[in-house]
Amino acid sequence: MTEFIRHAIPEVIEVRPPKYGDHRGFFSEVFKRSAFEDAGIDIDWIQDNQSFSAAVGTVRGLHFQVPPVGQDKLVRVLRGAIYDVAVDIRKGSPTYGKWVGVELSAEKWNQLLVPIGFAHCFMTIEPDTEVLYKVSGPYSKEHEGAIRWNDPALGIDWPDPKEKFGVEPTLSNKDEVAPFLADFDSPFTFEG
């Protein structure tokens, strides 16, 4: 049976699907709509995206899309491992600017549900990491946004790739210059 684990921010949910193994390998229902619905999660997933990061310390995020094309994400790792983070950016939320971080890996076989109204980011903590994630809305360049992944005001406890692996974080040019949370006027509203 799939486990749904709510973290410090209850809308961010770690998902642990069952994995059945024998001498041939394993089988797993990594997504089963009825299990999600039974857990009170009714999201219409429309697309799967996949990324590959060769280097340890690759950072992708903190990304989001603004309404009307916001995206829920269900993130899982096919190979390797990441430290995955969701930051609440909903105005009026009691957890605005707070974050949840979970290590996702092919070995742990876990996933993270990042709802609309949260900025999402991950850092690879193993080389040659592949990430697959479902989204509930189409990509729209006009609606994409980002917040600085290492904004000191957020205080995200990122793994230190320099200390642990001897490398500096690798980012896109866009992510290196993303605004800080204090300079961001969120279009998301908490609906408590």
N, C-alpha and C positions, 0 to 999 in steps of 0.2 A: 504494500500500500504506500502511495506517495505521502511523504511527510511535508508539511507546510510549517515553517518555523518563522515566527514573527520576531523581529529584532527590536531594538530600542525605539525605532520609528516603525509602528506596526504596519504601515502601508508597504514597507520594503520587506519582502518575504523571501527567505531562502527555501528552495524547493529541493527535496531529495527523493528522486524517483527510485523505485525498487530495481535491483539488478540481480538477475538470476544466472548463476554460472554453473558449468559442469566441465567435463574433460574437453569439450569442443570449444569452449569460450564462454560467452554470456549472451543474455537477451535482456532488454529493458524497454519499457514504455516510457520514453523520456518526456512525452507530452500526451496527456489523455484529457480531453475537454471535460468529460464528466467528473474526473477527480478534481479539476480546478473549480468547476461549478459547485461541487459538494463543499469546497473550501470557501465559497462565497466570491470566487474570482471569475467574472464573466467578461472576458476580453476577446474581441474578434481579431485574431492575428491575421495579417494580410501578406506578410513577406518574411523570408529568412535571409539574413545577411551573414557573411563569413569574413573574418579577417585573419591574416597571418602576420606574425611579428617574429623576425629572425633573432633579434637581439634581446637579451635580458635588460630590463629597465626601460622598455618602450612604453611610453605613456600615450594614451588616447583619451582625451577629454579635458575637462568636464563639459560634456555636450548635452544639448537638449534641442527640441524644436518647439516653437511657440504656437499657440492656437491660431488658426483652426486646424493645424496639422501636427498637433502634439503626438508623441509616440510613447506608448508603454513599451518596455523591453523585457524580454526573458532571455537572460544571458547564460551560456554554458560553455565549457572548455572541452574541445575535442582532443587536443594534445597539448601537454605542458601545464602551466599554471599562471594565474593572475591574482592580483589583489584588486578586488572590484569594489567600487565606492558609489554610493548614491547620496546626493546632498539635497535636502529639502529647500526648494526655492519658491514655495507658495506663500505669498503675502498673507499675513494674519495667522499663519500656522504657529502653534506653540513650539514646534521644532524647526522653525525657519533658520537656515544656516547650519543646522546640525547634520550629521552624516552617519551612515552605517557602512562599515567595511567588512567584507567577507572574502576569504581566500577560496577561489573556485579552481578546481583542477580536474583533469581527466581521471585521476586516481580517486578523488573524493566523490566524483559523479554528482556534484551538486550544481544548482542553478540559482540565479538571483533575479527576482522580479523587481524591476525599477519602474514605478508608475509615472504617468504624466505628472508634471509639476516637480520633477526631480532632475537634477543634473547628474550625468553618469560619466564615470571615468574608470579606466583600469590601467594598471602597470603590470607588465609581464615580469614574472619572478622565475621563469625557466626559459631557456632558449627554444626557438622553433615552436612557438605557441600559436595554436589555432583556436579562435573563438567563433562560436555560432550563436546568433541571437535572433529571436523573433521580434517583429515590431508590429504595432497596431495601426500605423499610419505610414503613408508613402514619404520618401525623402523629398524635402523641398529646400533648395538652397536659400530661397528668400525668407524662410522661416527658421533657419538654423541659428543657434547661438552657442556661446561658450563662456565659461568662467575659468579664471586661472586655477589650474590644478593644484598648485602649491600655495594658494592664498593663505598667509599666516592667520588671518581672521577666522578661517575655517578650522585650522588646527588638525588637519587630517594626518593621522599617524601612518604615513607611507613607509613601506620598506625602504631602506637606504641602499640603493644599488651600488653606490661608491664603496660603502663600508662592506657590504655583503658580497659583491661581485667584482669590485674594482672598476666599475664603469659609471659614467654620468648618465642621467636620464636622457632618452632620445624622444624628441617631440617634433610635431609638424611646426612649420612657421606660424600657422594660425594659432595653435595652442600656446606657443611661447609668448604671444602678445595679447592673449585673451584678457578681458577686463577683470578686475577684482570684484568680489561680491558687493562691496560698498559703492561701486560705480555702476551697479546693475539695477535697472528698474524692472522688476519682475512682472511679466504679464499674467502670471499664475496666481490664483486666489484660493486660499484654504476654504473648503466648504464644510468643515467639521461635521 
